[in-house]
């Protein structure tokens, strides 16, 4: 992984130094093109997802305010930062056409009906999602030597870990008044892990691949080959121990038991989520 210099640490996601990007370090790395592009689609589409969450949590003003004023702006900002990176390094790619196709399909799948039956368990599901995003960006940080991209994904990862902490806090607040019990929490964890098995990512990648093919430079001979290559790349660097710790936390297990289960949960996570 690239280690940023001290001066490189001074910028934020609001003033990314795209002019410092060295396209030659990343332009021919097709796996990074697809990972960054797909991530940009999903993050920007958080705009729609947040509206659904706000509808679901209507009446809980603290949660609604945080979703509207903190979570949504940060998620969408992630997406636009990644979009601008794609535009800088791969300027010939028709990002908008690919995103439009993705959003048309994604918006049909993204409904309130997909949420958990209680607000407490939905917060568990949110913890799973934030576990997935933060660990994904951790893995991506290991896949690039280009300093600006490394800096972008490190900053996004930090935001996603912060989001996890908020959702976990809201989960604790709900569980204090409507404790669901560990069996239901475990079921929600498992359910969301299976659902998070890259359904959104596959949709995003498919639309990016379709436009890349239309422009005559898909980079891979088939979509199946693309998915296989990306899966292998991410799996090689995926922080399973980090994921296991984050997934176990809502179960509120005794420390010794949590440590004992971390290994098996890490193994299960690798099988289910990757």
C-alpha positions as CSV (number, residue, x, y, z in Angstrom):
1,X,0.0,0.0,0.0
2,X,1.2,3.5,-0.8
3,X,2.1,5.5,2.3
4,X,1.1,9.2,1.8
5,X,3.7,11.8,2.4
6,X,3.0,14.4,5.2
7,X,2.0,17.0,2.6
8,X,-0.4,14.6,1.0
9,X,-2.3,14.2,4.3
10,X,-3.3,17.9,4.3
11,X,-6.1,17.6,1.8
12,X,-9.7,16.4,2.3
13,X,-12.5,14.9,0.2
14,X,-13.7,18.5,-0.4
15,X,-10.5,19.5,-2.1
16,X,-9.0,16.4,-3.7
17,X,-5.8,17.2,-5.6
18,X,-6.7,15.6,-8.9
19,X,-4.0,17.5,-10.6
20,X,-1.4,15.4,-8.6
21,X,-2.8,12.1,-10.0
22,X,-0.3,10.2,-12.1
23,X,-2.6,8.4,-14.6
24,X,0.2,6.2,-15.8
25,X,0.2,4.4,-12.4
26,X,-3.4,3.3,-12.7
27,X,-4.9,3.8,-16.2
28,X,-4.0,0.3,-17.4
29,X,-5.3,-1.3,-14.2
30,X,-8.7,-2.4,-15.4
31,X,-9.7,-3.9,-12.1
32,X,-9.3,-0.5,-10.4
33,X,-11.3,1.2,-13.1
34,X,-14.3,-1.1,-12.4
35,X,-14.0,-1.0,-8.6
36,X,-13.8,2.8,-8.5
37,X,-16.6,3.2,-11.1
38,X,-18.9,0.8,-9.4
39,X,-18.3,2.3,-6.0
40,X,-19.1,5.8,-7.4
41,X,-22.5,4.5,-8.6
42,X,-23.4,2.9,-5.3
43,X,-22.3,5.8,-3.2
44,X,-24.2,8.4,-5.2
45,X,-27.3,6.3,-5.2
46,X,-27.3,6.6,-1.4
47,X,-29.4,9.6,-2.0
48,X,-32.3,7.4,-2.9
49,X,-31.5,4.9,-0.1
50,X,-31.4,7.6,2.5
51,X,-34.8,8.8,1.6
52,X,-36.1,5.3,2.2
53,X,-34.4,5.1,5.5
54,X,-35.8,8.5,6.5
55,X,-39.3,7.2,5.7
56,X,-38.7,4.1,7.7
57,X,-37.4,6.0,10.8
58,X,-40.0,8.8,10.6
59,X,-40.7,10.1,14.1
60,X,-37.2,9.5,15.4
61,X,-35.9,13.0,14.9
62,X,-32.3,12.3,16.0
63,X,-31.9,9.4,13.5
64,X,-33.7,11.3,10.7
65,X,-31.6,14.5,11.3
66,X,-28.3,12.5,11.2
67,X,-29.3,10.6,8.1
68,X,-30.4,13.7,6.2
69,X,-27.6,16.1,7.4
70,X,-24.6,13.8,7.9
71,X,-24.9,10.4,6.4
72,X,-26.4,11.3,3.0
73,X,-24.1,14.2,2.2
74,X,-21.0,12.2,3.1
75,X,-22.1,9.1,1.1
76,X,-23.0,11.2,-2.0
77,X,-19.7,13.1,-1.6
78,X,-17.8,9.8,-1.7
79,X,-19.6,9.0,-5.0
80,X,-18.8,12.3,-6.7
81,X,-15.2,12.2,-5.6
82,X,-14.8,8.7,-7.1
83,X,-16.7,9.8,-10.2
84,X,-14.3,12.7,-10.7
85,X,-11.3,10.4,-10.3
86,X,-12.7,8.2,-13.1
87,X,-13.2,11.2,-15.3
88,X,-9.6,12.3,-14.7
89,X,-8.0,9.0,-15.3
90,X,-10.4,7.4,-17.9
91,X,-11.8,10.5,-19.6
92,X,-13.1,8.5,-22.6
93,X,-15.6,6.5,-20.5
94,X,-19.2,7.6,-20.6
95,X,-19.8,7.6,-16.9
96,X,-23.2,9.2,-17.1
97,X,-24.6,6.7,-19.5
98,X,-23.4,3.8,-17.3
99,X,-24.8,5.4,-14.2
100,X,-28.2,6.2,-15.8
101,X,-28.5,2.5,-16.7
102,X,-27.5,1.4,-13.2
103,X,-29.8,3.8,-11.4
104,X,-32.8,2.8,-13.5
105,X,-32.3,-0.8,-12.4
106,X,-31.1,-0.1,-8.9
107,X,-34.1,2.2,-8.1
108,X,-36.5,-0.7,-8.7
109,X,-34.6,-2.9,-6.2
110,X,-34.2,-0.2,-3.5
111,X,-37.4,-0.1,-1.5
112,X,-38.5,0.1,2.1
113,X,-39.9,-3.4,1.8
114,X,-36.4,-4.7,1.9
115,X,-35.8,-3.4,5.5
116,X,-35.8,-5.4,8.7
117,X,-39.2,-5.9,10.6
118,X,-38.1,-3.6,13.5
119,X,-36.0,-0.4,13.7
120,X,-33.6,-2.1,16.1
121,X,-32.9,-4.9,13.7
122,X,-32.6,-2.5,10.8
123,X,-29.8,-0.8,12.7
124,X,-28.1,-4.2,12.9
125,X,-28.5,-4.4,9.1
126,X,-27.0,-1.0,8.8
127,X,-24.0,-2.1,10.8
128,X,-23.5,-5.0,8.4
129,X,-23.6,-2.6,5.4
130,X,-21.1,-0.3,7.0
131,X,-18.9,-3.2,7.8
132,X,-19.0,-4.2,4.2
133,X,-18.2,-0.7,2.9
134,X,-15.4,0.1,5.3
135,X,-13.7,-3.3,4.8
136,X,-14.1,-2.9,1.0
137,X,-12.3,0.4,1.0
138,X,-9.6,-1.1,3.3
139,X,-9.1,-3.8,0.7
140,X,-9.0,-1.2,-2.1
141,X,-6.4,0.8,-0.3
142,X,-4.1,-2.3,-0.7
143,X,-4.8,-2.5,-4.4
144,X,-3.3,0.8,-5.6
145,X,0.0,2.5,-5.5
146,X,-1.4,5.7,-6.9
147,X,-1.1,8.2,-4.0
148,X,-4.3,10.3,-4.7
149,X,-6.5,7.2,-5.1
150,X,-4.9,5.7,-2.0
151,X,-5.7,8.9,-0.1
152,X,-9.3,9.0,-1.3
153,X,-10.1,5.5,-0.3
154,X,-8.4,5.9,3.1
155,X,-10.6,8.9,3.8
156,X,-13.7,7.2,2.6
157,X,-12.9,4.2,4.8
158,X,-12.6,6.5,7.8
159,X,-16.0,8.0,7.1
160,X,-17.6,4.6,6.8
161,X,-16.1,3.4,10.1
162,X,-17.6,6.6,11.6
163,X,-21.0,5.7,10.1
164,X,-20.8,2.2,11.6
165,X,-20.3,3.8,15.0
166,X,-23.4,5.9,14.7
167,X,-25.6,3.1,13.5
168,X,-24.3,0.9,16.3
169,X,-25.1,3.7,18.8
170,X,-28.6,3.9,17.4
171,X,-28.9,0.1,17.6
172,X,-28.0,0.3,21.3
173,X,-30.6,3.0,21.9
174,X,-33.3,0.9,20.3
175,X,-32.2,-2.3,22.0
176,X,-32.4,-0.6,25.4
177,X,-36.2,-0.2,25.0
178,X,-37.0,-3.1,22.6
179,X,-34.4,-5.8,23.1
180,X,-34.7,-8.3,20.3
181,X,-32.5,-11.0,21.8
182,X,-29.3,-12.5,20.3
183,X,-31.1,-15.0,18.2
184,X,-33.0,-12.4,16.2
185,X,-29.8,-10.2,16.0
186,X,-27.8,-13.2,14.7
187,X,-30.6,-13.9,12.1
188,X,-30.6,-10.2,11.0
189,X,-26.8,-10.3,10.7
190,X,-26.9,-13.5,8.6
191,X,-29.7,-12.2,6.5
192,X,-28.0,-8.9,5.6
193,X,-24.7,-10.6,5.0
194,X,-26.3,-12.8,2.4
195,X,-28.1,-9.9,0.8
196,X,-24.9,-7.9,0.8
197,X,-23.2,-10.5,-1.3
198,X,-22.5,-7.9,-3.9
199,X,-26.0,-7.6,-5.4
200,X,-25.6,-3.8,-5.7
201,X,-22.0,-4.2,-6.8
202,X,-22.8,-6.7,-9.5
203,X,-25.5,-4.4,-10.8
204,X,-23.1,-1.4,-10.9
205,X,-20.3,-3.5,-12.5
206,X,-22.6,-4.9,-15.1
207,X,-23.7,-1.4,-16.3
208,X,-20.1,-0.1,-16.3
209,X,-19.0,-3.2,-18.3
210,X,-21.9,-2.7,-20.8
211,X,-20.8,0.9,-21.6
212,X,-17.1,-0.1,-21.7
213,X,-18.0,-2.8,-24.2
214,X,-20.1,-0.4,-26.3
215,X,-17.0,1.9,-26.4
216,X,-14.9,-1.0,-27.6
217,X,-12.6,-1.4,-24.6
218,X,-14.1,-3.7,-22.0
219,X,-10.8,-4.8,-20.6
220,X,-12.1,-8.4,-20.0
221,X,-13.4,-10.9,-22.5
222,X,-16.6,-11.5,-20.5
223,X,-18.5,-10.2,-17.5
224,X,-18.0,-13.5,-15.8
225,X,-14.2,-13.1,-16.2
226,X,-14.5,-9.6,-14.8
227,X,-16.4,-10.7,-11.7
228,X,-14.0,-13.6,-11.1
229,X,-10.9,-11.3,-11.4
230,X,-12.4,-8.6,-9.1
231,X,-13.5,-11.2,-6.6
232,X,-10.0,-12.7,-6.4
233,X,-8.4,-9.2,-6.1
234,X,-10.6,-8.1,-3.3
235,X,-10.5,-11.4,-1.5
236,X,-6.7,-11.3,-1.5
237,X,-6.7,-8.1,0.5
238,X,-10.0,-8.3,2.4
239,X,-9.6,-7.6,6.2
240,X,-11.6,-10.5,7.5
241,X,-10.6,-10.0,11.1
242,X,-11.7,-6.4,11.0
243,X,-15.0,-7.5,9.4
244,X,-15.5,-10.2,12.1
245,X,-15.0,-7.8,15.0
246,X,-17.5,-5.3,13.5
247,X,-20.1,-8.0,12.8
248,X,-19.9,-9.6,16.3
249,X,-20.2,-6.3,18.2
250,X,-24.1,-6.0,18.1
251,X,-24.3,-9.5,19.8
252,X,-22.8,-7.9,22.9
253,X,-21.0,-11.1,23.8
254,X,-18.6,-11.5,26.8
255,X,-15.1,-10.5,25.7
256,X,-13.7,-13.9,26.0
257,X,-16.5,-15.5,23.9
258,X,-16.2,-12.8,21.3
259,X,-12.5,-13.5,20.9
260,X,-13.2,-17.2,20.7
261,X,-15.8,-16.7,17.9
262,X,-13.8,-14.2,15.9
263,X,-11.9,-16.8,13.9
264,X,-15.0,-18.9,12.9
265,X,-16.9,-15.7,12.1
266,X,-14.0,-14.5,9.9
267,X,-14.1,-17.7,8.0
268,X,-17.8,-17.6,7.6
269,X,-17.6,-13.9,6.5
270,X,-15.1,-14.9,3.8
271,X,-17.5,-17.5,2.5
272,X,-20.7,-15.5,2.6
273,X,-19.7,-12.0,1.7
274,X,-16.9,-12.6,-0.8
